[in-house]
Amino acid sequence: MDDSQQPSFSHAEPVLSVHNVAETIKYWQEVLGFPNQWTWGEPPRHGGVSWHGASIQFSHNPALAAAQHGHSVWIRVRNIELLYQIHQDNKAEITMPLSKQVYGLNEYVIKDINGYYITFAAPTNYKKGHSEQLPANIKISIKKPTVAQYRNLFEAVGWANTATDEMLQAQLDFMQTTVTAENSDNGDVIGCALLLGDGFSFYYVKDVMVHPDWQGKRVGTAIMQELTRWLDQNATNKAMVGLFSSEHLAPFYQQVHFTPTFGMMRIIDRDHQPMP
C-alpha cells in the first residue's frame, strides 16, 4: 500500500460538554483570545473556537458538564510568554503560573468558566545567548568557508555528513551567498550559514551552525543578522525566504523576522520508492 492509500490525520478536536455554548465561546474569545468561532442552532447547541492549529468544540449538555467538572485539555503553543501575558491582562483564572517543568516544557494552567483546566505548554530547549554583545575577537563576514572548515563545523555540531570533498565544494560554489563567523585570534571558522536561491523571488537558508564552544555568545544571532542584511540589500521586493527548523528554535529565528508557517515537503528516498 503506497502513501496515498494510507490513513492520514490533520488534527484532533476535543469536544467539551458545557452549560452554555454561547457564553463559553464568548469566554474563549474575549478572555483566552481564540479569534475564530462557529455555532450550530439557535440558541446554539453546539459550536467551537479555533486559533491556528488548535480547535475546541463545545456541546450543550449541563448534566454531563457538571459530571465532567475538573477535566482538562492540553494545548501546545508558540510564544508562550506573550500568550501568558495576554491571559494575565484578560484576568483569566490562572491556577498554575508559567513555570518550567522537569520534562522540558514551560507550562501554565487556566480554569475556564465550565471548570475545565486548560494547560498551555511550549518547549524550553531554546536558550537565549548569555552574552549581550558579540565577543570582540569574532568577525562576521560574507565569506565562503573552505571544505575543511565546513566539514569541521558539521562534525562539531554532531550532524552526519557523508558527502565527498568534491560534493561539498560544489554545494558551496552553488550558494547565493555564505556568512561565516571567524575567530580572529587564530583564523578558525566557528560558525556559518548558507543561502540558496534563484536570485530573484525565492531563497532558502541552510546549515546554520555554531561550534558548541561558542554557542550562547550571540554568534548565531550575528550570523543571521548579517544574512538578513544581505537579503535586504540584494533580494527583490516580496521575495520569499524559507528555512526548516525544529520548533524549539523558532524564537531564535523570529528575532530576525522569520515567521512560523505550515507547508509540505518530500524526502527523496531511493531505497523505498513508492509504487507507480
N, C-alpha and C positions, 0 to 999 in steps of 0.2 A: 504493500500500500504506500503510494507516494504522499508527499506532504499535503497535496491538495485534497486528499481524501481523509486526512486525519482531523479529528475534532479540534477546534481552536476556541479560545476564550478571550473575550475583551476585558471584562471586569465582573466583579460580584457586587450586588447591592443588598445590604441588609434591609429588611422590612420591619419597622418598629410599630407595635401597637400603641396608639396614643388616645388621649381623651378628646382632643380637638385638633383636627388636621389643619385648619386654617391658622389657629393660634400657634401651633407647632412650627409651621412653615414661616410664619412671621418672626418667631423667635430665632430660628436658624438663619434667617436672612439678616435681621436687624442686629442681633447680638453676636452670632457666630460668623456672620459675614458671607454666607453662601449666596452668590448672586442670582443663580438660575432656579426657577421653580415651575412646577406644573401641578394641576389638580384635576380630579375627576369627580363629577357630581355637584349638585347644588342643594344644600350646602355640601362642601367637599367631604367625600367618604374615603378618598384615597388621594395621595399626592406625593411629591418628593422635591428634593433640592439637589443641586449639584454644584461642584466647583472644580474645574479642571477634570481630573480623573476620578474624583470621589463623588459618589452618588448615594443618597439615602432616601428610602421610601417610607411613607407613614400611612398606616391603615387605622380607620376609626373603629376602635374596639375598647371601650373603657374598662370592661371587666378583665380582659386579658392584659391591658396596660397596667392595671393595679397589681395583677398577679406577677407581672414581669418586672416590677419595680426593682431597680438596682442592677439590672443587666447593663452590659457595656458594649461599646463599639470602639475599635482601634483604627486610627487613620494616620497614614504616613504622609508627611508633608515636606516641602522645601521652605527655606527661610522661616524656620520655626520661631526665631526671636521676634520677627516682625509680627507674625500671627499672634503670638503670646501678648505682645503689646496691644494689638487691636482688641483682643478679648478682655484685657485688663481695662482698657478705655471704655469698652461697652458694658462694663460691670457684670461680666459673666461670673457665675458661681464657680470659682476655681477651688477644687478640693485638694489638689496636689500641685504646688508651684513647679515651674520649669526647673528640672534638675537632671543631672547626668546619672544614668543607671549603669550598674555593673556590667550589663550585657551590651554596652556600646551604643546606647541611644540616649538622646535628650528627650524627655517626655514631660507633659503636664496633663492634668485631668480636669475636665469641666463636667458639672452635673447640670443636665438640661431641665426644662420645665416639667418633663414627664418622669424625672428621676433616673434617666439613663446616664451612665458615666461615659463620657467621650474622651478617649485618650488621643492626644496628638503627639506624634513621635517623628524624630529625624536622626540620622546617623551623626555620631560625634567624632568620626575618624579624622576629619579635616581640622587641622590646627593652623591658625594664622601665624605668620612668622613672628618670632620673638623680637627681631631687630626692627627698629623704627627706620633705620637707614641702611642702604646697601653698603657693605664693607668697602673701605676706600681702595683696597687693592684689587677689587673686582671690576673689570672692564666689560661693558656690554656693547656689542657692535654687530653690524651687518657683515657677517664673515662666515665663510664655509669652513666647517671643521675638516680635518683630514680623515681618511677612512679609519686610521688607528685611533684617533680621538673619539670619533663617532662610535666605534666598536667598544672602546673603553667605557663610555657612558652607559651603553646597553648593559655591559657586564656589571657595572657599579650599582645600577638600579634593579638588577635582577631580572631583566627582560630577556627572553630567549631570542636568539638571532642566529640562524644557520646560513645566512647569505654569504656568498664569497666576497672577497675584497672588490672584485670587478662589479658585482651586483650592487654593492653599497656605493661605489664610486658613481655608477650610472644613476642611482637614485639621487645622490647629492647633486649631480650635474643637472638633473631634471627639475629641481626645485625652482620656484619663482624667486624665493629668497630664503635665507637662513640667518638666524640670530644666534650668536654664541656668547657665553659668559666665560671670561678668561681670567685666571689668577695672574696678575701682572708680576708677582714676585718670582714665579717660576715658569710661566707660559702655559700651564696646564689649562685645558678647556674643561670647565667644571659644570657646564650646562649648555643646552641648546634648544631650539625649536625650529621646525621646518615648515615651509609653506608651499603647498601645491596649488595649482590653479590654471585657469585658461587665460589669465592675463586680462580678463575683461569683466565677466559677471559672476564667476564662482571661484572661491578659494577654500582650501582645506588645511587646517592646522594639524600637524602630526609630530610625534616623537618629542614632546615637551619633557625634557629630562634635566634633573639637577642631581649632581653627585650627593649621596647621603651625608657626607661630611659638611656640606654647605646648605642643606635644607633647613628651613626655618630662619633664614637670614636675608630674606627678600630677593634672593637671586631669581627664583622662578617668576616672581611678580615683575621684576625689572626686565626679564626676557620678554614676557608677554606685553609689557608696556611698549618696548621697542618695536615688537612685531606689529602692535596696533598702530604705532606712529607710521610705520612703513605703509600699512594698508590705507590709512587716512590720506597719505600723500600720493599713493600710486594706484589704488583701486578706483574704478569708476563709481559714480554715484549710484546707490541702490544695489551695489554688488553684494552677494551673499557670502558669508564666511562661516564655515561649519567645522565641527570637531566632534570626536567621540570621547566621552569621559565617564568614569564611574560617578554615581550620584553624589558621593560624599565630597567630591572635588568641585561641585557646582559653585559654591561660594568663591573659590579661587578664581574661576573664570568669569564670574559675574562682576568682579571688581574691575575688569576691563570690558564690561558691557556685553558679554555673551549672555544669551537668554536660554534657559531650558526649553526644549520643544519636543515634539513627537515626530517619528519618522519610521522608515523601514530600511532594512539592509539585507544583503545576501553575501554569504561567505562561499567562495569557490572551493569546493572540496572534491578533488579528483578521485579520492578513494571511495566516495559514497555519492556517485552521481545519481540523480533521480531518473526513473524510467521515463522514456519519451511518451 
